[in-house]
Amino acid sequence: MKRDVIQDWTDTIVEINSGDSRDVRYKVFVDGNRRIQEIRETDGTLIRKQELPEGMVNGRVSFEASVRHVLAELASA
């Protein structure tokens, strides 16, 4: 099945609620009817792969907000 890339690998520094930051990279693609966001450490280690909600706006700001939410959730766990 063909995977259409919405946003190719993007390196970013994400500020987390605790005041810390993490260097990560993410990619957003379509897999069938689902939009998938893959978040990885800069060394390639998978952090999380998740389906994005259908109503989420395509764009870097929305995608980075999703990454920030994931990292904050993991930091508080």
Backbone torsions as a table, in degrees:
resi	resn	phi	psi	omega
1	MET	NA	137.1	-178.3
2	LYS	-73.7	138.4	176.2
3	ARG	-112.0	114.2	176.9
4	ASP	-89.3	127.8	-179.6
5	VAL	-83.1	126.6	174.7
6	ILE	-89.1	-46.1	175.0
7	GLN	-140.7	120.4	-179.3
8	ASP	-72.1	176.0	-176.3
9	TRP	-49.1	127.6	-178.7
10	THR	-128.3	122.6	176.3
11	ASP	-86.2	136.9	-178.9
12	THR	-151.6	155.3	172.3
13	ILE	-105.6	120.9	-175.2
14	VAL	-107.8	123.8	174.0
15	GLU	-78.1	130.9	-179.2
16	ILE	-106.3	154.7	-176.2
17	ASN	-46.8	-36.2	-175.9
18	SER	-75.6	1.5	-179.0
19	GLY	92.6	-8.1	176.7
20	ASP	-81.3	167.7	174.5
21	SER	-136.8	158.7	178.0
22	ARG	-135.8	140.0	172.9
23	ASP	-88.1	120.1	-179.9
24	VAL	-139.0	174.3	173.0
25	ARG	-136.7	150.5	179.9
26	TYR	-144.1	160.7	180.0
27	LYS	-141.9	145.6	177.0
28	VAL	-126.1	130.2	-178.8
29	PHE	-145.5	165.0	177.3
30	VAL	-100.6	130.7	176.6
31	ASP	-125.9	99.8	-173.0
32	GLY	69.9	-119.3	177.7
33	ASN	-101.6	5.2	-175.8
34	ARG	-106.7	142.7	172.5
35	ARG	-97.9	123.1	-174.7
36	ILE	-114.4	137.3	173.2
37	GLN	-114.7	126.8	178.5
38	GLU	-112.2	125.0	-178.3
39	ILE	-115.8	130.5	-178.0
40	ARG	-134.7	154.9	168.4
41	GLU	-65.3	163.2	179.5
42	THR	-65.9	-19.6	177.3
43	ASP	-86.3	1.1	176.8
44	GLY	99.8	-7.4	179.7
45	THR	-66.6	129.0	-179.3
46	LEU	-67.2	130.2	173.2
47	ILE	-96.3	-53.5	177.6
48	ARG	-163.4	148.3	172.5
49	LYS	-122.9	124.4	-174.2
50	GLN	-142.1	152.6	174.6
51	GLU	-83.7	133.7	178.6
52	LEU	-89.0	147.3	179.0
53	PRO	-61.6	146.9	-177.5
54	GLU	-59.4	-36.2	-176.8
55	GLY	-82.0	-2.3	-177.8
56	MET	-67.6	135.0	-179.7
57	VAL	-72.1	134.9	174.9
58	ASN	-72.3	123.7	176.3
59	GLY	162.3	153.6	-175.3
60	ARG	-57.0	-40.5	-178.4
61	VAL	-62.2	-45.8	178.6
62	SER	-65.0	-43.3	-178.6
63	PHE	-65.4	-40.4	179.3
64	GLU	-70.7	-30.9	174.5
65	ALA	-63.0	-39.5	177.0
66	SER	-64.1	-43.3	178.1
67	VAL	-61.5	-45.5	179.8
68	ARG	-59.0	-42.6	179.7
69	HIS	-62.2	-45.1	179.5
70	VAL	-61.0	-47.0	-177.4
71	LEU	-66.9	-37.6	177.1
72	ALA	-65.1	-41.0	178.3
73	GLU	-62.4	-43.2	-179.9
74	LEU	-68.5	-35.6	-179.9
75	ALA	-68.5	-31.5	-178.4
76	SER	-87.2	-7.6	-178.5
77	ALA	-78.5	NA	NA
